[in-house]
Amino acid sequence: MFTTEFLDLPALDSAHGCVSLPGSKSISNRVLLLAALSQGTTTIHDLLDSDDTQVMLAALKQLGCKITPDSLTPGQAIAVT
């Protein structure tokens, strides 16, 4: 069996950074969900344009998230607030 040492990390007040992920519909939807749950504005680049992603964007808008621009264009960044 493997044994892993326990690592206790203190809670952070905030996080900031840039993460590059491969294009996939499940990752795109997870990124959108995390952006919707976070405070402030999250900018997402190169979001996969799929039916599932479009459905998630529409659902987040119905829940009150502000997503700009209104339509997903390949290569264009979107902002989720």
C-alpha positions, 0 to 999 in steps of 0.5 A, a space after each residue: 500500500 502507498 502511504 502519503 504524508 498529510 499536508 495541512 495547508 492554511 486557508 487562503 483569503 483569495 487566489 490569483 493566477 493563470 491556468 492552461 487546460 486542454 479543450 474538453 467539454 467537461 473541463 469547459 463546463 467545470 471552469 464555467 461553474 467555478 467561475 460562476 461560484 467565485 467572487 469578482 470577474 473570471 476571464 476565460 480564454 479558448 473555451 470549447 464551443 460545444 452544445 454542452 458548453 452553450 447549454 451551461 452558458 445559457 443556464 448560468 445566465 438564467 441563474 443571474 450570472 453576467 457573461 460577456 460577450 453574449 455569444 461564444 466566438 472561437 478564440 475570444 475571451 469571455 468574462 463571467 461575473 
